[in-house]
């Protein structure tokens, strides 16, 4: 398991090539030749949680889950301490026992304090029952911080709270997409990939200060393609058409898929995208009347 995890996170670098630190903090593995730094913790139940910085790209992963099969994403209900579980969607990696966070930096910042961590995986246990991991997460006073700072991510970011207020489509209530970001498929060897980008909107609905929060595969150039689509995207004020928009943080996810590689989950997502597009067109018509 240790070799498999480090192989995945190190982009096929074998374990002996990595220098490792052992301390009460999370374990750290690094390879300066690959600009790679990984902080990870493993549990007796087979679960592994890791954060990593590789060539400036930041990731958070959970490994050791039951296989996801053909699913390209899976929902997890995660609770820190005694908080109520919060549902989030994670993308399935090439190894279907591993999931990749869509918002790795905020998740990593929550991991730093340690304490009780519960991860519920719907339908992953025998007979389709829910599977619950309940672990005591060690605090990380340095290892996670190293991965964050190496990738230029702040240790504390008050903007994380803004993400909790966003709707499913990544914008605050009363705002909607007038022109949704649509990235062109990059020149890559991968048949599928995804990226998550956050931006700040201008009062006229255009976007600025966009940044790649996550992308997978890391070398697929899907983040670059998603950033490029921000130049054409526009938001609109649904409650007061024509009025300047409040300046806030927005998020959008882009899924890239070549024809012939669709799974049932992909087809359902495409149907949902078409439904949202119809709603957005209706909202634009209503705003122009």
C-alpha positions, 0 to 999 in steps of 0.5 A: 500500500505504501509503495502504491500510494507514493508511486501514484503521488510521485507520478511513477517515482519508486519509493526508494528514490524519495527522501522521507522524514519520520516525526510525530507530524505527518510523514513527508516524502520529497523528490527535488528532481521532480519538484515533488513534496508529499505529506501523508498519513496512513491508518490501520483500516487501510485509509491514507490521506495525503496532500502534495505539491508537484511542479506548482500544482497542489492536490489532496487525495484519499486512498484505500477506498473500496473500488469505484468501478466505472464511476468518474466521481463519488460523493463523500460525507466528511465531518471534522470533530463533532461537526455535522457531515458535509457532502462533497464530490471527489473525482476518481483517479486512475486507480479507482480506490483513490479520489482527488479533491476538487478544492484541495487547499481548503481541505488541507487547511482543515486537516492541519488541526487534526482530531476526529475525522469521519468519512462516509462513503455512500453505498461502498460497503457490503450489500450497498450499505454506507461505509464509515471511516472514523479515525483520529487524525494526527495534527500536522504542525509542519508537514501539510504547511510545507506542501501548501507553502511550496505551492504558494497556497496560504496557511489561512485563507478567509475566502474559504468561508465564501465557498460554503455560500455558493450554489451547486453551479458555483455562483452565489444566490441571485447570480447566474451564468449569462455565458457559461465557461466552456473550455476547448479540449487541450492537446493532451494524451488523456481521454478525460480530465477535469479542472476546478477554477475560482475567480473574482467577478467584476461589476459588469459580470466578467471574471478576473484573478482566476486560479486553478484550484485543482486539475486531474490528471496533473499533466493533462493541461485541463487547468490551462484550458479551463482558465482560457475559457474564463475570458469569455464567461459572464455572470448576470444579476438575476434579481436586478437585471442591468444593475452592477454585480456585487464583487464576490468569489465564484467557482466553476468546474470543467469536465473534458471527455472525448467521444466514445468514452462516456459512462452512465455517470457522464451521460447523466451529467450531460443531461444535467448540463443541458437542463441548466443551460435551458434554465440559464436561457430562460433567465436571460430572456426574463432579464431582457423583458 
